[in-house]
Amino acid sequence: MKNFALIGLAGYIAPRHLEAISATGNRVVAAFDPHDSVGVADRFFPDADFFTEFERFDRHAEKLRRLGEGRELHYVTICSPNYLHDSHIRFALRSGAHAVCEKPLVLNPWNLDALEKIEEETGKKVYTLLQLRYQPDLIQLKNQIAGTSPAEKHEVELTYITGRGKWYRYSWKGDEVKSGGVATNIGIHFFDLLTWIFGGVESAEVHLNDHDKASGYLELERARVRWYLSTDVNDLSESQLSEGNRTFRSISVDGDEVEFSNYFTDLHTVVYEKVLEGIGPGIAEARSSISLAHRIRVAPICEPSRPSHRHPMVGA
């Protein structure tokens, strides 16, 4: 049984990590969050020590390290806001633990270089949650694409709308400096998936980049991609809203639809199993999507170089 600490216990994604840690037969022995609405711990690890001040949490982790004999932290799971990931990963490694960090691993690609050096210094690993890579249908799609001619460019259209309330803009998620903006915060899953399946980026255009939506065009090794990401509830249809559905995910490849609805809920445990085997996705696997998201974030807005590059939801 391995000892985990969890940073960001009060966050939205923390329950999935708690469930995965429990399902793999391990335990959370300590947790930190500046907010104390953490009753979720009672469902999984009610005996975990909890801290609202990072300094006390840091001191506790050091005490466990010195005690040893099975008391030390083996892993630190990081569910904190995006801009804190880099610092919290460093804390984990220097505490003698492996880091298991939610996406995006970091906001800037050069931060990955520094983390690789700390991995070498400490002998500990940085893992991240690229759970879509373990979805059977998407693995099958990747294999299908790999079986086509390398010279063939597939036509891909990605649309992801997740309607968020007013709170979103005023939280850290609505602050581009802290979240990386729409393309990073809600798009990182898909940019990883696209580059994993269709290869590296040859060129990129950004046609729209606002606080609540972004859109553009990617030329990948094996695909031409029109993409659109939005947190604007007004981008959803009346029928979707009337059914109480505030999220729409769609990706089509050469006109064939790939459904995403059930791909985001039950794969964390699979990733944790890989992490515990020492073969989970890490810095190398995260690099392509982080580099692409950063490239989009800093790119100038331009008109599509061809009309066919414009996503249908972006007006002419």
Buried (B, 14 or more C-beta within 10 A) or exposed (E): EBBBBBBBBBBEBBBBBBBBBBBBEBBBBBBBBEEEEBEBBEEBBEEBBBBBEBEEBBEBBBEBBEEEEEEBBBBBBBBBBBBBBBBBBBBBBBBBBBBBBBBBBBBBBEBBEBBBEBBEEBEBBBBBBBBBBBBEEBBEBBEEBEEEEEEEBBEBBBBBBBBBEEEBEEEBBBBBEBBBBBBBBBBBBBBBBBBBBBBEBEEBBBBBBEBBBBBBBBBBEBBBBBBBBBBBBEBBEEEBEEEEEBBBBBBBBEEEEBEBEEBBEEBBBBBBBBBBEEEBBBBEBBBBBBBBBBBBBEBEEEEBEEEEBBBEBBEE
